[in-house]
Amino acid sequence: MAVEELLEAFSKHASLHHSYTLEGNWRKGNEQIRKINSIFEKIKALEAREELLSLINSEKVEVVILAAAYSMKYNPEKCLAKMEELQAMEIPHVSSAAKYAIQNWKRNEWYID
């Protein structure tokens, strides 16, 4: 799968994850995260982390939050800045996820490579 296809799939599954989270359907939401994890491994194998990082500029906040989370170790400065922006926006689920991501990063409790 080409990098562009992987980025499109990442974005698609991030949006689906967000929709299922808003619906309260954690099973389907977790299924999307498993797919995102698989896509992330392929992105890393292709050494396309910079391309993944570019998704923090997406128009869809649900894509931005996950792109920032999965890119945090790659570029913490940009990702933390983006997380702080998202936290301040007070968007249901997104802002709280950003808040906890920032806290976990600062406590050295980050598990996404």
GITA-V939378 format. One record per backbone hydrogen bond with DSSP energy under -1.0 kcal/mol. NH is the residue of the N-H (numbers start at 1). CO is the residue of the C=O. If there is no record, write none. Layout:
nh=NH co=CO
nh=NH co=CO
//
This chain:
nh=6 co=2
nh=7 co=3
nh=8 co=4
nh=9 co=5
nh=10 co=6
nh=11 co=7
nh=12 co=8
nh=13 co=9
nh=14 co=10
nh=15 co=11
nh=16 co=12
nh=17 co=13
nh=18 co=14
nh=19 co=15
nh=20 co=16
nh=21 co=17
nh=22 co=18
nh=23 co=19
nh=25 co=20
nh=26 co=24
nh=29 co=25
nh=30 co=26
nh=31 co=27
nh=32 co=28
nh=33 co=29
nh=34 co=30
nh=35 co=31
nh=36 co=32
nh=37 co=33
nh=38 co=34
nh=39 co=35
nh=40 co=36
nh=41 co=37
nh=42 co=38
nh=43 co=39
nh=44 co=40
nh=45 co=41
nh=46 co=42
nh=47 co=44
nh=48 co=43
nh=52 co=48
nh=53 co=49
nh=54 co=50
nh=55 co=52
nh=56 co=53
nh=57 co=54
nh=58 co=55
nh=63 co=60
nh=64 co=60
nh=65 co=61
nh=67 co=63
nh=68 co=64
nh=69 co=65
nh=70 co=66
nh=75 co=71
nh=79 co=75
nh=80 co=76
nh=81 co=77
nh=82 co=78
nh=83 co=79
nh=84 co=80
nh=85 co=81
nh=86 co=82
nh=87 co=83
nh=88 co=84
nh=90 co=87
nh=94 co=92
nh=95 co=91
nh=97 co=93
nh=98 co=94
nh=99 co=95
nh=100 co=96
nh=101 co=97
nh=102 co=98
nh=103 co=99
nh=104 co=100
nh=105 co=101
nh=106 co=102
nh=107 co=103
nh=108 co=105
nh=109 co=104
//
